[in-house]
Amino acid sequence: MKLRKKRQKGQRAEKLAFDLLKKKKYLVWKPARVKFHSQDILGLFDLIALNKKELKLIQVQTKRKRPYKTSKIFKLPKPKKISYELWVYYPQEGKFEIFDNLSYNNKTSR
C-alpha cells in the first residue's frame, strides 16, 4: 500500500512538471509505463523537454533529493545546448525547486 502511494505522489509530480513545461512552450516526452521495467530514460531521467534553444533531460523527485541518482546525473558529460536538471517537488508548498549542475554543486558544497 505504501509503495502505491509513493508511486502516485511521484506520478503527480511528473504530471505537474510535464504540464509546466508544456505551458512554457516545450515539446515534452515521457516514456510509456511498462510493467516490471524502469520507465526512466537512460535509467536516470523522467522527462525530455525540447524547445528551439535547448534540450532538457529532467529527473523529477518529491520532497528530497536521492544522492545515488543525482550524483550520476551531474557527472554525465554535458554537450552544448543540453541541460540535465533535477526538479524536486514540495507538495505542501505546491512548487518545484529546480537544480542544474551548477546550482546543485553550490548547494551541496555548503
Beta strands, then each sheet from edge to edge (+ up, - down):
strand 1: 27-29
strand 2: 47-50
strand 3: 55-62
strand 4: 82-90
strand 5: 95-99
sheet 1: 1+ 2- 3+ 4+ 5-
end
